[in-house]
Amino acid sequence: MPEPASCQAGGGEQKVLHRKTVEQKMDDFQNPHAVNPNDNRYLEEAIGREVRRYREKLGLTISDLAKQSGLSAGMLSKIENGATSPSLASLQALSRALQIPFTALFRSFEEIRDATFVKAGQGLTIERRGTRAGHQYQLLGHSPHGPVMVEPYLITLTHETDVFPTFQHAGLEFLFMLEGNVVYRHGDKTYDMHPGDALFFDAEAPHGPDELRKLPARYLSIISYRRDE
């Protein structure tokens, strides 16, 4: 017996709602290959910061700079607040009025974008607090600029021990198991980690290896935190 029309419609609506829910969940993840729609906003804000900085350096008011550049005070205010995309003609007029090179207005947008390349086996071996013999920590890179610090480590455990270091620090941490088998503790929970397993957690809770079940063990540890923390 065919279903009543109302039931059929309801099923269609449920499918549409399910599709929208899936699409919304997918939107929560960043597409690393997509063009960032915020790039223009960042550029506008960067130009605005430079215009304001040079204007204040010369001791000019918005009205003063507006008169010297031929722009309206309202337009200049929008430019300084990153609320509009100034034309090339406007930027050229501002650079002349501020007596600076045209490219100086893009300086804060073109900040250094660093890259660190480390050859296999050449990571910087460091001693972390609580490090035991047979526990090697190799720093694979660093981020000297920007508001966020990222510290990628390759951790190698080669000796059994009954005493394990416990770490607790600001930020977030991501672990990816490469070799061996380690039971890892985070707070009051433990995770049995095998090659291919991953663990992502709030690093302010006590954490660290709890049991070494198969050695040698190797895993990546990536720590991120705000530079001012």
C-alpha positions in Angstrom: 0.0 0.0 0.0 1.5 3.4 -1.0 2.2 5.7 1.9 0.0 8.7 2.5 1.1 11.9 0.7 1.8 13.5 4.1 4.2 10.7 5.1 6.0 10.9 1.7 6.5 14.6 2.1 7.7 14.2 5.6 10.3 11.7 4.4 11.5 14.2 1.8 11.8 16.9 4.3 13.8 14.6 6.6 16.2 13.9 3.8 16.6 17.6 3.1 17.2 18.4 6.7 19.7 15.5 7.0 21.6 16.9 3.9 21.6 20.4 5.4 22.9 19.0 8.7 25.7 17.2 7.0 26.6 20.3 4.9 26.7 22.4 8.1 29.0 19.9 9.8 31.3 19.9 6.7 31.3 23.7 6.9 32.8 23.5 10.4 36.1 22.2 8.9 38.5 24.4 7.0 39.2 23.6 3.4 43.0 24.0 3.1 42.8 24.5 -0.7 40.1 27.2 -0.7 40.7 30.9 -1.2 40.3 32.5 2.2 37.5 35.0 1.9 39.0 36.9 4.9 42.2 37.7 2.9 40.7 41.0 1.6 39.6 42.0 5.0 43.1 41.3 6.5 44.6 43.4 3.7 42.2 46.3 4.3 42.9 46.2 8.0 46.7 46.1 7.4 46.6 49.1 5.1 44.4 50.9 7.6 46.9 50.3 10.4 49.8 51.6 8.4 47.9 54.7 7.3 47.0 55.5 10.9 50.5 54.8 12.2 52.2 57.1 9.6 49.5 59.8 10.1 50.1 59.8 13.9 53.8 59.7 13.4 53.5 63.0 11.5 51.2 64.4 14.2 48.4 64.8 11.7 44.7 64.7 12.4 42.3 62.8 10.1 41.1 66.2 8.8 44.7 67.3 8.1 45.5 64.2 6.1 42.2 64.3 4.3 43.0 67.8 3.1 46.5 66.9 2.0 45.5 63.8 0.2 42.3 65.1 -1.4 40.1 62.4 0.3 37.1 63.1 2.4 37.5 62.7 6.2 34.8 60.0 6.2 36.6 58.0 3.5 39.9 58.3 5.4 38.2 57.1 8.6 36.8 54.0 6.8 40.3 53.2 5.3 41.9 53.5 8.7 39.3 51.2 10.3 39.7 48.6 7.5 36.0 49.1 6.5 36.6 49.7 2.8 39.0 48.7 0.0 40.8 51.8 -1.1 41.5 52.3 -4.8 45.0 52.5 -6.1 44.5 56.2 -6.8 43.5 56.7 -3.1 46.5 54.8 -1.9 48.8 56.7 -4.1 47.4 60.0 -2.8 47.9 58.8 0.8 51.5 57.7 0.2 52.3 61.1 -1.3 50.6 63.0 1.6 52.4 60.8 4.1 55.7 61.1 2.2 56.3 57.4 2.2 56.8 54.8 -0.6 53.5 53.3 -2.0 54.6 49.8 -0.8 55.0 50.9 2.8 51.2 50.8 3.2 51.3 47.0 2.6 54.2 46.3 5.1 52.2 44.8 7.9 50.3 42.6 5.5 53.5 41.3 4.0 54.9 40.1 7.3 57.4 37.2 7.4 55.9 33.8 6.6 58.4 31.4 7.9 59.3 27.8 7.0 61.5 25.4 8.8 63.2 22.4 7.0 64.8 19.7 9.1 66.6 16.8 7.5 65.9 13.3 8.8 67.6 12.6 12.1 68.7 16.3 12.5 66.1 17.6 14.9 67.4 19.6 17.8 67.6 17.2 20.8 66.4 19.0 23.9 65.9 18.2 27.6 62.3 18.6 28.7 61.4 18.9 32.4 61.1 15.3 33.8 62.9 13.7 30.9 64.3 10.2 31.8 67.2 8.3 30.3 66.0 6.6 27.1 63.4 9.3 26.4 64.6 11.5 23.5 62.8 14.7 22.4 63.7 16.1 19.1 62.4 19.6 18.2 61.5 19.5 14.5 60.8 23.2 13.9 59.7 26.5 15.5 57.6 29.6 14.8 59.6 32.7 15.7 56.9 35.1 14.5 53.2 35.5 14.9 50.8 35.3 17.9 50.8 31.5 18.1 53.7 29.3 19.1 53.9 25.8 17.6 56.4 23.2 18.8 56.6 19.9 16.8 58.5 17.1 18.6 59.6 13.6 17.5 59.6 11.6 20.8 61.4 8.3 21.0 61.2 6.0 24.0 63.7 3.1 24.1 64.0 2.1 27.8 61.4 0.7 30.1 60.9 2.6 33.3 58.5 2.6 36.3 58.7 6.4 36.6 57.1 8.6 33.9 57.4 12.4 33.4 54.1 14.2 33.9 53.6 17.4 31.8 51.2 20.2 32.3 51.4 23.5 30.3 49.3 26.0 28.5 47.8 25.4 25.0 46.8 22.3 23.0 48.7 19.2 22.1 48.4 16.6 19.3 50.0 13.2 19.4 50.3 10.8 16.5 51.7 7.3 17.1 54.4 6.1 14.6 55.9 3.0 16.2 55.5 0.8 19.3 52.7 0.7 21.8 52.2 3.3 24.6 49.4 3.8 27.1 49.1 7.6 27.4 47.5 9.3 30.3 45.5 12.6 30.1 43.9 13.7 33.3 42.2 10.7 34.8 41.9 8.7 31.5 44.3 6.5 29.7 44.5 5.7 25.9 46.1 2.6 24.4 48.0 4.0 21.4 49.2 2.0 18.5 50.8 3.1 15.2 48.3 5.3 13.3 46.4 6.3 16.5 46.0 10.0 17.3 45.2 12.0 20.5 44.3 15.7 20.7 43.9 17.3 24.1 44.0 20.3 26.4 47.5 20.4 27.6 46.7 22.2 30.9 45.6 18.8 32.3 48.4 16.5 33.6 49.5 14.2 30.8 52.3 11.9 29.8 53.2 8.2 29.1 51.6 5.8 31.6 52.8 2.4 30.4 55.3 1.3 27.7 53.9 -1.9 26.2 56.1 -2.2 23.1 59.5 -0.6 22.6 61.0 1.2 20.9 58.1 3.6 20.7 58.0 6.8 18.5 55.3 9.4 18.2 54.9 13.0 17.0 53.9 15.6 19.6 52.7 19.0 18.3 52.2 21.7 21.0 50.5 25.0 20.2 49.9 28.0 22.5 49.6 31.7 22.4 52.9 33.5 22.6 51.8 35.5 25.6 50.8 32.4 27.7 
